[in-house]
Amino acid sequence: MSIQIKTAAVTGPKTCEILELTTPDLGRGEVLVKVHAVALCTLEQRIFRGEVKMPLPCTGGHEVAGEIAALGPGVNTKLWAEGQRVAVRLLYNCGECYYCRTGRTNMCERAQKKPVREGLLPGPGGLCDYIIVDAASLFKIPDTLTYEEACLTEPLACCVHSVGRANIQLGEDVVIIGGGIMGQYHVMLAKRRGARVILSEVDPARRALAEKLGADITLNPMEQDPVEFVKGITDGRGADVVFNTTAIPSVVPQAIAMVGKGGRMIQYSSMHPDAPTPVSPQLLHGSEIILTGSTSPDGHDFFTANRLLSGGIIDCKPLIDHTVPFAQAQAAFEAAIVPGTFRVIITD
């Protein structure tokens, strides 16, 4: 038996086409999911623009929600049934490498060598009309959550992981640099951790949105020195936590300079291309600041994000810019790469 599916694949520079694929039938423990919503993350945008090199054609899409269409052999029917609405975690981890065995599955050594099912294309694989996944990758969603909202579980999980790395304490001063979707998620999460939240963002519309979502203070770094501003509102100390959610290399030294003694600076965004930043060893010695990063979420982060959205604790609706039908995937990609755009979601 085999399954016929369609994919919206990147086939060349700024080119997306609908292709037909054939994949083997469901294996043990696998589930067929009818995809209803896939968000175009920064990764998909970079592949589309040619900034991230992947073998082409490539099927992106790792922010996914849909409903169960069929159960494979061995799936627990007490937990799962056809028609069940789900968010899908597509991040692969092998379960066998050093990092998986030590509980850091998001650092899996083989994550970039995800086994691709016969008949499919390289890439995360969510940009299809149907996908086949392990049942363990599914998270139930309530009827109160739309598929468009549910597909934003994965980016929220990334931010949950980041905020967990920062270990925010009640009453701390937290600076978030960048008011894109990830910056706005950080604003909401930091506020719910009991912090005073400061957002540094050039775009006035994004600053206004952050204020609605919980930011206590916003500033335009083009109009005033952000480091001096942060020190000015913290009695000269600097912030307890600084998140850089931008992919702008010149912002990294600024983020480090904002951190007060004993504080933490989290480099959230990846950099393409990379641009190393000089760091003063004496600064690290004398201030005991922690400089760290945050990468993909693990299963617990995804579970937490699912609960935050399902329980109405985090509202992601303001972070959705457009929804575009699957058949118009090219238009969706073109809309997603327009500067200043939040999430563009491809729907069935």
DRENPALO-549173 format. One record per residue (C-alpha): residue number from 0; residue in one letter; x, y, z. Coordinates in nm, 3 decimals, m for minus. Example, Ala and Ser with C-alpha at 12.3 -4.5 7.8 and 13.67 -1.06 7.14 Angstrom:
<pts>
0	A	1.230	m0.450	0.780 .
1	S	1.367	m0.106	0.714 .
</pts>
This chain:
<pts>
0	M	0.000	0.000	0.000 .
1	S	0.111	0.357	m0.060 .
2	I	m0.023	0.706	0.010 .
3	Q	m0.045	0.985	m0.247 .
4	I	0.024	1.332	m0.107 .
5	K	0.091	1.681	m0.235 .
6	T	0.364	1.915	m0.116 .
7	A	0.433	2.285	m0.158 .
8	A	0.806	2.254	m0.221 .
9	V	1.077	2.512	m0.280 .
10	T	1.221	2.416	m0.618 .
11	G	1.452	2.710	m0.685 .
12	P	1.538	3.066	m0.579 .
13	K	1.212	3.231	m0.469 .
14	T	1.014	2.955	m0.641 .
15	C	0.756	2.725	m0.483 .
16	E	0.564	2.456	m0.671 .
17	I	0.294	2.202	m0.585 .
18	L	0.437	1.853	m0.640 .
19	E	0.279	1.509	m0.609 .
20	L	0.460	1.245	m0.403 .
21	T	0.409	0.880	m0.314 .
22	T	0.503	0.753	0.032 .
23	P	0.472	0.406	0.190 .
24	D	0.168	0.334	0.405 .
25	L	0.160	0.390	0.781 .
26	G	0.411	0.198	0.988 .
27	R	0.374	0.082	1.347 .
28	G	0.294	0.369	1.583 .
29	E	0.242	0.615	1.299 .
30	V	m0.050	0.846	1.230 .
31	L	m0.174	1.012	0.911 .
32	V	m0.259	1.377	0.974 .
33	K	m0.465	1.595	0.743 .
34	V	m0.280	1.928	0.757 .
35	H	m0.504	2.231	0.803 .
36	A	m0.246	2.501	0.883 .
37	V	0.130	2.547	0.834 .
38	A	0.309	2.868	0.932 .
39	L	0.608	2.991	0.731 .
40	C	0.888	3.030	0.984 .
41	T	1.212	3.221	0.932 .
42	L	1.374	2.891	0.827 .
43	E	1.131	2.843	0.539 .
44	Q	1.178	3.205	0.437 .
45	R	1.556	3.168	0.432 .
46	I	1.535	2.851	0.223 .
47	F	1.298	3.030	m0.019 .
48	R	1.538	3.325	m0.049 .
49	G	1.835	3.090	m0.091 .
50	E	2.011	3.205	0.227 .
51	V	1.996	2.858	0.383 .
52	K	2.119	2.598	0.137 .
53	M	1.911	2.280	0.115 .
54	P	1.893	2.010	m0.154 .
55	L	1.613	2.111	m0.387 .
56	P	1.329	2.047	m0.418 .
57	C	1.278	2.086	m0.043 .
58	T	0.965	2.056	0.171 .
59	G	0.973	2.305	0.458 .
60	G	0.712	2.353	0.726 .
61	H	0.755	2.262	1.093 .
62	E	0.479	2.475	1.249 .
63	V	0.184	2.246	1.184 .
64	A	m0.171	2.171	1.301 .
65	G	m0.437	1.942	1.161 .
66	E	m0.658	1.644	1.236 .
67	I	m0.595	1.273	1.251 .
68	A	m0.706	1.104	0.928 .
69	A	m0.593	0.747	1.001 .
70	L	m0.418	0.542	1.268 .
71	G	m0.140	0.296	1.195 .
72	P	m0.095	m0.037	1.372 .
73	G	m0.004	m0.020	1.738 .
74	V	m0.133	0.334	1.801 .
75	N	m0.306	0.371	2.138 .
76	T	m0.675	0.408	2.048 .
77	K	m0.755	0.517	2.403 .
78	L	m0.556	0.835	2.336 .
79	W	m0.603	0.892	1.965 .
80	A	m0.890	0.867	1.719 .
81	E	m0.973	0.976	1.367 .
82	G	m1.094	1.335	1.367 .
83	Q	m0.888	1.433	1.673 .
84	R	m0.757	1.791	1.635 .
85	V	m0.381	1.814	1.698 .
86	A	m0.072	2.031	1.695 .
87	V	0.229	1.845	1.556 .
88	R	0.589	1.853	1.679 .
89	L	0.811	1.781	1.380 .
90	L	1.152	1.831	1.540 .
91	Y	1.339	1.503	1.504 .
92	N	1.549	1.351	1.781 .
93	C	1.713	1.011	1.760 .
94	G	1.686	0.914	2.128 .
95	E	2.029	0.747	2.114 .
96	C	2.298	1.016	2.096 .
97	Y	2.475	1.170	2.397 .
98	Y	2.241	1.471	2.413 .
99	C	1.922	1.270	2.381 .
100	R	2.042	1.031	2.652 .
101	T	2.124	1.323	2.885 .
102	G	1.783	1.484	2.845 .
103	R	1.872	1.758	2.595 .
104	T	1.681	1.620	2.300 .
105	N	1.668	1.960	2.132 .
106	M	2.047	1.932	2.088 .
107	C	2.025	1.593	1.913 .
108	E	2.342	1.521	1.712 .
109	R	2.138	1.368	1.432 .
110	A	1.862	1.630	1.415 .
111	Q	2.005	1.770	1.093 .
112	K	2.018	1.418	0.946 .
113	K	1.653	1.337	1.000 .
114	P	1.563	1.013	0.822 .
115	V	1.345	1.101	0.524 .
116	R	1.064	0.857	0.448 .
117	E	1.085	0.702	0.102 .
118	G	0.903	0.916	m0.152 .
119	L	0.942	1.239	0.045 .
120	L	1.176	1.535	m0.002 .
121	P	1.445	1.679	0.229 .
122	G	1.331	1.931	0.488 .
123	P	1.101	1.942	0.793 .
124	G	0.817	1.806	0.580 .
125	G	0.509	1.985	0.710 .
126	L	0.416	2.168	0.391 .
127	C	0.201	1.884	0.260 .
128	D	m0.170	1.817	0.245 .
129	Y	m0.110	1.504	0.456 .
130	I	0.183	1.409	0.678 .
131	I	0.283	1.086	0.850 .
132	V	0.422	1.121	1.203 .
133	D	0.474	0.915	1.517 .
134	A	0.181	0.937	1.756 .
135	A	0.424	1.067	2.020 .
136	S	0.461	1.384	1.811 .
137	L	0.093	1.479	1.851 .
138	F	m0.061	1.716	2.105 .
139	K	m0.438	1.747	2.143 .
140	I	m0.593	2.089	2.094 .
141	P	m0.938	2.206	2.208 .
142	D	m1.217	2.320	1.979 .
143	T	m1.168	2.672	2.115 .
144	L	m0.829	2.693	1.940 .
145	T	m0.825	2.740	1.562 .
146	Y	m0.584	2.542	1.348 .
147	E	m0.415	2.871	1.255 .
148	E	m0.350	2.945	1.622 .
149	A	m0.251	2.587	1.701 .
150	C	0.019	2.579	1.433 .
151	L	0.195	2.856	1.628 .
152	T	0.258	2.614	1.914 .
153	E	0.608	2.539	1.786 .
154	P	0.738	2.899	1.782 .
155	L	0.586	2.954	2.126 .
156	A	0.768	2.639	2.243 .
157	C	1.094	2.791	2.118 .
158	C	1.029	3.098	2.333 .
159	V	0.925	2.886	2.631 .
160	H	1.265	2.719	2.606 .
161	S	1.439	3.057	2.584 .
162	V	1.256	3.202	2.884 .
163	G	1.334	2.887	3.080 .
164	R	1.705	2.933	3.000 .
165	A	1.685	3.287	3.140 .
166	N	1.539	3.175	3.475 .
167	I	1.341	3.499	3.517 .
168	Q	1.258	3.586	3.877 .
169	L	0.966	3.791	4.011 .
170	G	1.023	4.165	3.981 .
171	E	1.330	4.144	3.757 .
172	D	1.397	4.387	3.473 .
173	V	1.384	4.207	3.139 .
174	V	1.482	4.365	2.806 .
175	I	1.367	4.215	2.478 .
176	I	1.542	4.340	2.166 .
177	G	1.322	4.304	1.858 .
178	G	0.945	4.312	1.829 .
179	G	0.886	4.041	1.571 .
180	I	0.674	3.735	1.648 .
181	M	0.943	3.585	1.872 .
182	G	1.000	3.914	2.049 .
183	Q	0.627	3.951	2.114 .
184	Y	0.607	3.596	2.249 .
185	H	0.898	3.680	2.481 .
186	V	0.710	3.990	2.598 .
187	M	0.402	3.784	2.690 .
188	L	0.600	3.509	2.862 .
189	A	0.829	3.743	3.057 .
190	K	0.528	3.939	3.181 .
191	R	0.364	3.620	3.301 .
192	R	0.685	3.541	3.488 .
193	G	0.633	3.858	3.691 .
194	A	0.900	4.075	3.529 .
195	R	0.909	4.441	3.435 .
196	V	0.933	4.414	3.056 .
197	I	1.118	4.659	2.831 .
198	L	1.106	4.625	2.452 .
199	S	1.361	4.784	2.217 .
200	E	1.211	4.808	1.868 .
201	V	1.231	5.056	1.578 .
202	D	0.881	4.998	1.436 .
203	P	0.616	5.205	1.620 .
204	A	0.338	4.958	1.532 .
205	R	0.534	4.675	1.691 .
206	R	0.604	4.884	1.999 .
207	A	0.233	4.960	2.030 .
208	L	0.146	4.591	1.997 .
209	A	0.401	4.498	2.264 .
210	E	0.241	4.746	2.501 .
211	K	m0.096	4.579	2.446 .
212	L	0.059	4.238	2.506 .
213	G	0.224	4.334	2.835 .
214	A	0.538	4.544	2.780 .
215	D	0.576	4.802	3.055 .
216	I	0.821	5.023	2.867 .
217	T	0.913	5.050	2.498 .
218	L	1.186	5.247	2.327 .
219	N	1.308	5.326	1.978 .
220	P	1.683	5.243	1.966 .
221	M	1.725	5.477	1.668 .
222	E	1.613	5.776	1.872 .
223	Q	1.801	5.713	2.197 .
224	D	2.094	5.506	2.315 .
225	P	1.929	5.182	2.430 .
226	V	2.211	5.090	2.669 .
227	E	2.199	5.427	2.843 .
228	F	1.818	5.412	2.848 .
229	V	1.816	5.072	3.019 .
230	K	2.077	5.181	3.272 .
231	G	1.882	5.498	3.334 .
232	I	1.566	5.313	3.438 .
233	T	1.757	5.059	3.651 .
234	D	1.954	5.303	3.870 .
235	G	2.263	5.242	3.658 .
236	R	2.269	4.866	3.715 .
237	G	2.153	4.733	3.380 .
238	A	1.892	4.464	3.317 .
239	D	1.867	4.131	3.493 .
240	V	1.788	3.956	3.165 .
241	V	1.834	4.059	2.801 .
242	F	1.698	3.861	2.506 .
243	N	1.825	3.938	2.156 .
244	T	1.555	3.811	1.921 .
245	T	1.702	3.986	1.616 .
246	A	1.939	3.844	1.355 .
247	I	2.139	4.169	1.349 .
248	P	2.504	4.104	1.448 .
249	S	2.569	4.463	1.561 .
250	V	2.298	4.428	1.826 .
251	V	2.487	4.156	2.016 .
252	P	2.748	4.386	2.179 .
253	Q	2.463	4.621	2.269 .
254	A	2.272	4.338	2.434 .
255	I	2.577	4.237	2.639 .
256	A	2.634	4.599	2.748 .
257	M	2.276	4.620	2.878 .
258	V	2.320	4.333	3.124 .
259	G	2.380	4.420	3.486 .
260	K	2.599	4.229	3.731 .
261	G	2.479	3.874	3.779 .
262	G	2.246	3.908	3.480 .
263	R	2.182	3.682	3.185 .
264	M	2.199	3.756	2.813 .
265	I	2.025	3.507	2.583 .
266	Q	2.107	3.507	2.213 .
267	Y	1.776	3.378	2.083 .
268	S	1.798	3.432	1.708 .
269	S	2.030	3.241	1.478 .
270	M	2.267	3.445	1.261 .
271	H	2.293	3.396	0.884 .
272	P	2.569	3.470	0.808 .
273	D	2.741	3.438	1.143 .
274	A	2.936	3.736	1.275 .
275	P	3.158	3.673	1.581 .
276	T	3.144	3.933	1.857 .
277	P	3.441	4.029	2.080 .
278	V	3.370	3.970	2.450 .
279	S	3.574	4.113	2.738 .
280	P	3.703	3.835	2.966 .
281	Q	3.741	4.095	3.241 .
282	L	3.372	4.187	3.203 .
283	L	3.276	3.823	3.250 .
284	H	3.511	3.790	3.547 .
285	G	3.402	4.106	3.723 .
286	S	3.028	4.099	3.660 .
287	E	2.949	3.726	3.665 .
288	I	2.707	3.777	3.378 .
289	I	2.596	3.469	3.187 .
290	L	2.606	3.475	2.808 .
291	T	2.414	3.187	2.655 .
292	G	2.194	3.088	2.364 .
293	S	1.863	2.921	2.306 .
294	T	1.787	2.685	2.022 .
295	S	1.505	2.443	1.941 .
296	P	1.250	2.336	2.204 .
297	D	1.231	1.993	2.361 .
298	G	0.916	1.790	2.415 .
299	H	0.842	1.948	2.754 .
300	D	0.864	2.297	2.603 .
301	F	0.616	2.195	2.332 .
302	F	0.383	2.046	2.594 .
303	T	0.400	2.371	2.794 .
304	A	0.331	2.581	2.484 .
305	N	0.034	2.359	2.402 .
306	R	m0.108	2.419	2.750 .
307	L	m0.050	2.795	2.730 .
308	L	m0.241	2.824	2.402 .
309	S	m0.509	2.568	2.484 .
310	G	m0.578	2.732	2.819 .
311	G	m0.601	3.081	2.673 .
312	I	m0.303	3.198	2.882 .
313	I	m0.120	3.316	2.569 .
314	D	m0.311	3.470	2.278 .
315	C	m0.127	3.434	1.947 .
316	K	m0.399	3.581	1.722 .
317	P	m0.224	3.923	1.700 .
318	L	0.080	3.747	1.553 .
319	I	m0.100	3.615	1.244 .
320	D	m0.072	3.845	0.942 .
321	H	m0.222	3.646	0.653 .
322	T	m0.372	3.309	0.571 .
323	V	m0.323	3.180	0.216 .
324	P	m0.467	2.863	0.052 .
325	F	m0.231	2.571	m0.012 .
326	A	m0.275	2.606	m0.388 .
327	Q	m0.133	2.960	m0.364 .
328	A	0.181	2.866	m0.170 .
329	Q	0.401	3.078	m0.397 .
330	A	0.202	3.386	m0.298 .
331	A	0.228	3.285	0.068 .
332	F	0.607	3.270	0.053 .
333	E	0.623	3.604	m0.127 .
334	A	0.406	3.762	0.143 .
335	A	0.610	3.604	0.424 .
336	I	0.941	3.758	0.314 .
337	V	0.806	4.114	0.311 .
338	P	0.988	4.302	0.591 .
339	G	0.775	4.368	0.898 .
340	T	0.540	4.075	0.837 .
341	F	0.440	3.849	1.125 .
342	R	0.334	3.491	1.048 .
343	V	0.186	3.395	0.712 .
344	I	m0.005	3.068	0.739 .
345	I	m0.083	2.827	0.457 .
346	T	m0.425	2.664	0.503 .
347	D	m0.604	2.376	0.332 .
</pts>
